[in-house]
Amino acid sequence: MYTTVNGIYEKGQITLEEMPPTNQKMRVLVTFVEETLVQTPAQTTKPTLGFAERWQGQFKNNVETDDARLAYLKQRYQL
């Protein structure tokens, strides 16, 4: 059984932020995660922007679009 428990390593000691799932003696693996990779609860609940919101205003219509190509694309994608 593998279970992940968050903790903090400081000055040679590991402090667990929650109780381990057992009281028995067990082998453990400790993974050190850089702070930039750790997300706080506020970061995880922040709404993410969709493609349109992220790129709004970044693209401009090309006025000189080839009419035949445009007609093909409209037919192909049923626009």
N, C-alpha and C positions, 0 to 999 in steps of 0.2 A: 504494500500500500504506500502510495506517495501522497504527501500532504504538504502544501506550502503554507508557512507561517511567516508573516512579516516581522521584521525586527530591525534593530539599529546596532551597528558595530561602532564602538567608540573607545579609544584608549585600551585596546586589547580585550574588550569584553563585548559580548553580544547580549542585548536586552530584547526579549521577545515582546511584541506588541499584543499578543493574544496567547491564550493557553494552548499548548500542544494537544493533539488528539489522544494522547496516551500517557500513562504514568510509568510504563515499562521502559527498561533500558533498550535503546535502539540506536542504530547507526544513523547519522545525519549527514547531509550534504549542505554545505553553506555556499551560496552564490552571492558575490558582491556585485551590486547593480549601481552604475553611476547615477548621480543625482539627476542628471538631465533626462534619464530614461524613466525615472519614477514620476508617476502622475499623482497629483493631489486630487481629492474628491471634487474640488472646484473645477479642475481641468477636465475631468471625465464627464461632468454634467453640462459643460459648455456646449451650446448647439454648434454644429459644424455647418459651414456655408456650402451650398450646392455649387455646381459648376457655373451656373448663370450668375450667381451673386459674386463669386470670386473673380470672374472674368468680365463683369459688366463694364462696358465702355472701352475695353481693350481692343476690340475688333471694329473695323470700319467696312462698310459695304463698298465693293468695287463697282463704281457706276458703269464702267466699261465692260461688264461681264458679257461674254460671248452668248448671244441669244440661243444658238443651237445647243450649246452645252447646258445652259440653264433649263431649256425645254426638256432635254434628256433627263436631267436630275429631278425635275418636277414629276416627270412620268415615272421614272425609276422608283422614287420614294413616295409617290402619290401625294404630293404636296398641293 
